[in-house]
Amino acid sequence: MKIKSEYSILSECITRGIDYGYSRAYKHTDKPSEETIKNEIYNAVTNEVCEYFSFEENYEWIIYFES
């Protein structure tokens, strides 16, 4: 993964992921739990990053949060 030359893209992915994940946490409730908010943000940021960056096939993902 090349980060230095792609920093602005990575930064945009993180920003969009945070915004989308936060709004998604409130999709079905007015008072989501802290865990729900964190999970939705984590998943959205991960999805955004994976749209623009590719990783080695043998890379093993460690999933910290599940929705």
KAPE-V778482 format. One record per residue. N is the residue number from 1. RES is the residue in one small letter. SS is DSSP state (a for helix, b for strand, c for the rest). D_CENTER is the distance of its C-alpha to the mean C-alpha in Angstrom with 1 decimal. Layout:
N:RES:SS:D_CENTER + N:RES:SS:D_CENTER
This chain:
1:m:c:16.5 + 2:k:c:18.0 + 3:i:c:16.4 + 4:k:a:19.4 + 5:s:a:20.3 + 6:e:a:16.8 + 7:y:a:15.7 + 8:s:a:15.7 + 9:i:a:13.5 + 10:l:a:10.9 + 11:s:a:11.5 + 12:e:a:11.2 + 13:c:a:7.9 + 14:i:a:6.6 + 15:t:a:9.1 + 16:r:a:8.5 + 17:g:a:4.9 + 18:i:a:6.8 + 19:d:a:9.8 + 20:y:a:8.8 + 21:g:a:7.4 + 22:y:a:10.5 + 23:s:a:12.8 + 24:r:a:11.8 + 25:a:a:12.7 + 26:y:c:16.0 + 27:k:c:16.7 + 28:h:c:19.2 + 29:t:c:20.4 + 30:d:c:21.5 + 31:k:c:20.8 + 32:p:c:17.7 + 33:s:c:17.8 + 34:e:a:15.9 + 35:e:a:14.4 + 36:t:a:13.3 + 37:i:a:11.6 + 38:k:a:9.8 + 39:n:a:8.9 + 40:e:a:7.7 + 41:i:a:5.6 + 42:y:a:4.2 + 43:n:a:4.3 + 44:a:a:3.5 + 45:v:a:1.3 + 46:t:a:3.2 + 47:n:a:5.2 + 48:e:a:5.9 + 49:v:a:6.8 + 50:c:a:8.7 + 51:e:a:10.4 + 52:y:a:12.1 + 53:f:c:12.5 + 54:s:c:14.5 + 55:f:c:15.2 + 56:e:c:18.6 + 57:e:c:19.5 + 58:n:c:20.7 + 59:y:c:17.6 + 60:e:c:16.9 + 61:w:c:13.4 + 62:i:c:13.6 + 63:i:c:11.6 + 64:y:c:11.7 + 65:f:c:10.6 + 66:e:c:11.8 + 67:s:c:12.0
